[in-house]
Amino acid sequence: MKLIMAVVQDKDTNRLINVLGEENFQSTKLASTGGFLKEGNTTLMIGCEDGNVDKVLKIIKDNCSNREQMVAPISPMGGNVDSYIPNPVKVEVGGATVFVLPIESFYQF
């Protein structure tokens, strides 16, 4: 058995959860915040049998799209002025960061 932890952008969460449900994969939704953009995202915990990992990964890949987003500069107050970018910049966001972990045992009470 495996535990798949997928960190996805909030915009992709509902679509992904719906498709996972249609394919009979249950998930637990956790609110999280990214370290780089300091924006909200969602971490999904999905338990599945070893043979279904590739299917779950394909569902995640097909439903979590990359997109460009303008990021406003963050004030350097209290930080390093050398890394300050004075103008908004485009960054690529979205997609998914996925971890696949082995599960030694599973209990449901």
Residue pairs with C-beta under 8 A, 6 or more apart in sequence:
1 47
1 48
1 49
1 50
1 102
1 103
1 106
2 47
2 48
2 49
2 50
2 53
2 100
2 101
2 102
2 103
3 45
3 46
3 47
3 100
3 101
3 102
3 103
4 44
4 45
4 46
4 47
4 48
4 53
4 56
4 57
4 60
4 98
4 99
4 100
4 101
5 43
5 44
5 45
5 46
5 98
5 99
5 101
6 16
6 43
6 44
6 46
6 60
6 64
6 96
6 97
6 98
6 99
7 32
7 34
7 41
7 42
7 43
7 96
7 97
7 98
8 16
8 41
8 42
8 43
8 44
8 60
8 64
8 95
8 96
9 41
9 42
9 64
9 93
9 94
9 95
10 40
10 41
10 42
11 94
12 63
12 64
12 65
12 94
12 96
13 29
13 42
13 44
15 63
16 44
16 59
16 60
16 63
16 64
17 27
17 29
17 44
19 59
19 62
19 63
20 26
20 27
20 44
20 46
20 56
20 59
21 27
23 55
23 59
25 46
25 48
25 52
25 56
25 59
26 46
26 47
27 44
27 45
27 46
28 44
28 45
28 46
29 42
29 43
29 44
30 42
30 43
30 44
30 45
31 40
31 42
31 43
32 40
32 41
32 42
32 43
33 39
33 40
33 41
34 40
34 41
37 71
37 91
37 93
46 56
47 103
47 106
48 55
48 56
53 100
57 98
57 100
60 96
60 98
61 96
64 94
64 95
64 96
65 94
65 95
66 92
66 93
66 94
66 95
67 92
67 93
67 94
68 90
68 91
68 92
68 93
69 90
69 91
69 92
69 93
70 88
70 89
70 90
71 88
71 89
71 90
71 91
72 88
73 84
73 85
73 86
73 87
73 88
74 84
75 84
76 83
76 84
